[in-house]
């Protein structure tokens, strides 16, 4: 894509949440990993989706990988 993707900057905690989203974690699992309340994790996920102008959490991860906001590590058996 030639156009630069314009995104509202993510906070350091939002970047951590996004990395966990990219790992396939659910909101409750993200909350546990980051020692947050479930509702707080859900709030962060919602903010990330909004900032990335994504349709859903999967789209947010796709955008993040495409634009280098998170590193994609291929699954290995």
N, CA and C atoms as a LAMMPS dump frame, in Angstrom:
ITEM: TIMESTEP
0
ITEM: NUMBER OF ATOMS
231
ITEM: BOX BOUNDS ff ff ff
-5.0000000000000000e+02 5.0000000000000000e+02
-5.0000000000000000e+02 5.0000000000000000e+02
-5.0000000000000000e+02 5.0000000000000000e+02
ITEM: ATOMS id mol type element x y z
1 1 1 N 0.846 -1.179 0
2 1 2 C 0 0 0
3 1 3 C 0.884 1.232 0
4 2 1 N 0.645 2.13 -0.918
5 2 2 C 1.498 3.303 -1.043
6 2 3 C 1.171 4.384 -0.026
7 3 1 N -0.099 4.534 0.305
8 3 2 C -0.494 5.553 1.265
9 3 3 C -0.007 5.164 2.648
10 4 1 N 0.56 6.136 3.336
11 4 2 C 0.986 5.879 4.708
12 4 3 C -0.257 5.771 5.588
13 5 1 N -0.266 4.788 6.453
14 5 2 C -1.413 4.579 7.327
15 5 3 C -1.341 5.569 8.475
16 6 1 N -2.353 6.375 8.613
17 6 2 C -2.401 7.365 9.685
18 6 3 C -3.172 6.753 10.848
19 7 1 N -2.539 6.739 11.997
20 7 2 C -3.155 6.14 13.174
21 7 3 C -2.89 7.038 14.369
22 8 1 N -3.867 7.112 15.247
23 8 2 C -3.649 7.817 16.505
24 8 3 C -2.652 6.993 17.303
25 9 1 N -1.623 7.609 17.874
26 9 2 C -0.602 6.837 18.589
27 9 3 C -1.186 5.979 19.708
28 10 1 N -0.644 4.791 19.828
29 10 2 C -1.03 3.883 20.895
30 10 3 C -0.144 4.124 22.109
31 11 1 N -0.724 4.001 23.279
32 11 2 C 0.049 4.115 24.508
33 11 3 C 0.892 2.842 24.668
34 12 1 N 1.912 2.877 25.522
35 12 2 C 2.702 1.658 25.754
36 12 3 C 1.845 0.476 26.217
37 13 1 N 0.865 0.736 27.074
38 13 2 C 0.005 -0.356 27.53
39 13 3 C -0.877 -0.875 26.394
40 14 1 N -1.372 0.018 25.551
41 14 2 C -2.161 -0.414 24.391
42 14 3 C -1.316 -1.278 23.454
43 15 1 N -0.044 -0.945 23.323
44 15 2 C 0.844 -1.77 22.485
45 15 3 C 1.005 -3.169 23.079
46 16 1 N 1.089 -3.255 24.402
47 16 2 C 1.177 -4.568 25.044
48 16 3 C -0.105 -5.354 24.814
49 17 1 N -1.243 -4.685 24.968
50 17 2 C -2.532 -5.34 24.738
51 17 3 C -2.628 -5.805 23.289
52 18 1 N -2.207 -4.978 22.358
53 18 2 C -2.235 -5.338 20.942
54 18 3 C -1.357 -6.55 20.661
55 19 1 N -0.201 -6.623 21.292
56 19 2 C 0.675 -7.788 21.129
57 19 3 C -0.001 -9.054 21.634
58 20 1 N -0.711 -8.949 22.738
59 20 2 C -1.429 -10.105 23.266
60 20 3 C -2.612 -10.473 22.377
61 21 1 N -3.267 -9.477 21.799
62 21 2 C -4.319 -9.745 20.816
63 21 3 C -3.753 -10.528 19.645
64 22 1 N -2.578 -10.12 19.199
65 22 2 C -1.933 -10.793 18.071
66 22 3 C -1.589 -12.241 18.402
67 23 1 N -1.415 -12.535 19.686
68 23 2 C -1.156 -13.904 20.127
69 23 3 C -2.446 -14.715 20.219
70 24 1 N -3.584 -14.05 20.028
71 24 2 C -4.862 -14.743 20.048
72 24 3 C -5.536 -14.795 21.399
73 25 1 N -5.058 -14 22.348
74 25 2 C -5.644 -14.029 23.686
75 25 3 C -6.994 -13.327 23.719
76 26 1 N -7.859 -13.819 24.566
77 26 2 C -9.163 -13.206 24.816
78 26 3 C -8.997 -12.097 25.845
79 27 1 N -10.02 -11.258 25.961
80 27 2 C -9.951 -10.137 26.901
81 27 3 C -9.614 -10.591 28.313
82 28 1 N -10.255 -11.659 28.774
83 28 2 C -10.019 -12.151 30.13
84 28 3 C -8.562 -12.601 30.298
85 29 1 N -8.001 -13.241 29.279
86 29 2 C -6.606 -13.695 29.329
87 29 3 C -5.651 -12.509 29.307
88 30 1 N -5.993 -11.489 28.523
89 30 2 C -5.184 -10.264 28.489
90 30 3 C -5.206 -9.614 29.873
91 31 1 N -6.382 -9.552 30.46
92 31 2 C -6.513 -8.963 31.8
93 31 3 C -5.633 -9.699 32.8
94 32 1 N -5.643 -11.015 32.745
95 32 2 C -4.833 -11.813 33.664
96 32 3 C -3.345 -11.546 33.448
97 33 1 N -2.912 -11.544 32.196
98 33 2 C -1.483 -11.329 31.888
99 33 3 C -0.985 -9.97 32.368
100 34 1 N -1.837 -8.965 32.229
101 34 2 C -1.415 -7.6 32.553
102 34 3 C -1.911 -7.119 33.916
103 35 1 N -2.515 -8.042 34.686
104 35 2 C -3.022 -7.719 36.019
105 35 3 C -4.017 -6.561 35.969
106 36 1 N -4.987 -6.691 35.06
107 36 2 C -6.038 -5.696 34.894
108 36 3 C -7.385 -6.336 35.203
109 37 1 N -8.365 -5.499 35.434
110 37 2 C -9.744 -5.992 35.532
111 37 3 C -10.21 -6.365 34.128
112 38 1 N -11.123 -7.32 34.036
113 38 2 C -11.639 -7.749 32.733
114 38 3 C -12.202 -6.571 31.937
115 39 1 N -12.967 -5.719 32.612
116 39 2 C -13.556 -4.557 31.931
117 39 3 C -12.498 -3.592 31.429
118 40 1 N -11.406 -3.466 32.158
119 40 2 C -10.318 -2.582 31.735
120 40 3 C -9.66 -3.128 30.473
121 41 1 N -9.425 -4.417 30.437
122 41 2 C -8.848 -5.034 29.239
123 41 3 C -9.777 -4.831 28.051
124 42 1 N -11.07 -5.027 28.258
125 42 2 C -12.044 -4.834 27.179
126 42 3 C -12.012 -3.384 26.699
127 43 1 N -11.871 -2.453 27.622
128 43 2 C -11.793 -1.031 27.279
129 43 3 C -10.56 -0.756 26.403
130 44 1 N -9.423 -1.317 26.789
131 44 2 C -8.205 -1.124 25.993
132 44 3 C -8.364 -1.699 24.592
133 45 1 N -8.945 -2.881 24.49
134 45 2 C -9.158 -3.493 23.175
135 45 3 C -10.062 -2.598 22.324
136 46 1 N -11.112 -2.081 22.924
137 46 2 C -12.024 -1.191 22.21
138 46 3 C -11.309 0.075 21.735
139 47 1 N -10.472 0.646 22.6
140 47 2 C -9.702 1.841 22.218
141 47 3 C -8.771 1.551 21.055
142 48 1 N -8.113 0.409 21.092
143 48 2 C -7.187 0.023 20.025
144 48 3 C -7.932 -0.108 18.704
145 49 1 N -9.068 -0.784 18.736
146 49 2 C -9.867 -0.955 17.523
147 49 3 C -10.258 0.412 16.958
148 50 1 N -10.657 1.32 17.831
149 50 2 C -11.022 2.662 17.386
150 50 3 C -9.848 3.434 16.812
151 51 1 N -8.724 3.4 17.511
152 51 2 C -7.548 4.141 17.043
153 51 3 C -7.035 3.622 15.706
154 52 1 N -7.14 2.322 15.486
155 52 2 C -6.666 1.745 14.229
156 52 3 C -7.745 1.78 13.144
157 53 1 N -8.916 2.277 13.498
158 53 2 C -10.044 2.339 12.574
159 53 3 C -10.354 0.954 12.005
160 54 1 N -10.279 -0.03 12.89
161 54 2 C -10.499 -1.422 12.503
162 54 3 C -11.967 -1.785 12.687
163 55 1 N -12.395 -2.824 11.985
164 55 2 C -13.777 -3.304 12.098
165 55 3 C -13.963 -4.199 13.318
166 56 1 N -12.894 -4.884 13.714
167 56 2 C -12.966 -5.808 14.845
168 56 3 C -11.546 -6.125 15.296
169 57 1 N -11.408 -6.992 16.285
170 57 2 C -10.088 -7.297 16.847
171 57 3 C -9.186 -7.995 15.847
172 58 1 N -9.739 -8.847 14.992
173 58 2 C -8.932 -9.523 13.974
174 58 3 C -8.402 -8.509 12.97
175 59 1 N -9.254 -7.599 12.556
176 59 2 C -8.827 -6.549 11.629
177 59 3 C -7.756 -5.667 12.285
178 60 1 N -7.89 -5.384 13.57
179 60 2 C -6.889 -4.587 14.288
180 60 3 C -5.528 -5.272 14.257
181 61 1 N -5.51 -6.573 14.463
182 61 2 C -4.246 -7.316 14.422
183 61 3 C -3.667 -7.298 13.005
184 62 1 N -4.519 -7.466 12.011
185 62 2 C -4.044 -7.435 10.624
186 62 3 C -3.411 -6.081 10.3
187 63 1 N -4.048 -5.01 10.726
188 63 2 C -3.503 -3.666 10.518
189 63 3 C -2.179 -3.524 11.256
190 64 1 N -2.132 -3.987 12.477
191 64 2 C -0.922 -3.874 13.301
192 64 3 C 0.255 -4.604 12.669
193 65 1 N 0.01 -5.798 12.16
194 65 2 C 1.079 -6.569 11.519
195 65 3 C 1.524 -5.872 10.242
196 66 1 N 0.557 -5.444 9.452
197 66 2 C 0.87 -4.812 8.172
198 66 3 C 1.734 -3.569 8.334
199 67 1 N 1.462 -2.792 9.358
200 67 2 C 2.169 -1.532 9.549
201 67 3 C 3.256 -1.595 10.614
202 68 1 N 3.613 -2.792 11.016
203 68 2 C 4.74 -2.965 11.918
204 68 3 C 4.505 -2.517 13.344
205 69 1 N 3.247 -2.476 13.762
206 69 2 C 2.956 -2.092 15.141
207 69 3 C 3.212 -3.237 16.106
208 70 1 N 3.168 -4.453 15.595
209 70 2 C 3.555 -5.649 16.341
210 70 3 C 4.331 -6.54 15.387
211 71 1 N 5.187 -7.352 15.966
212 71 2 C 5.926 -8.312 15.145
213 71 3 C 5.119 -9.589 15.019
214 72 1 N 5.1 -10.13 13.834
215 72 2 C 4.399 -11.384 13.608
216 72 3 C 5.401 -12.52 13.725
217 73 1 N 5.134 -13.435 14.624
218 73 2 C 5.963 -14.61 14.803
219 73 3 C 5.186 -15.823 14.306
220 74 1 N 5.604 -16.409 13.198
221 74 2 C 4.864 -17.57 12.675
222 74 3 C 4.8 -18.693 13.702
223 75 1 N 3.684 -19.369 13.704
224 75 2 C 3.482 -20.49 14.614
225 75 3 C 4.38 -21.647 14.2
226 76 1 N 5.045 -22.254 15.167
227 76 2 C 5.891 -23.425 14.898
228 76 3 C 5.403 -24.581 15.742
229 77 1 N 5.32 -25.749 15.133
230 77 2 C 4.94 -26.951 15.877
231 77 3 C 6.099 -27.492 16.648
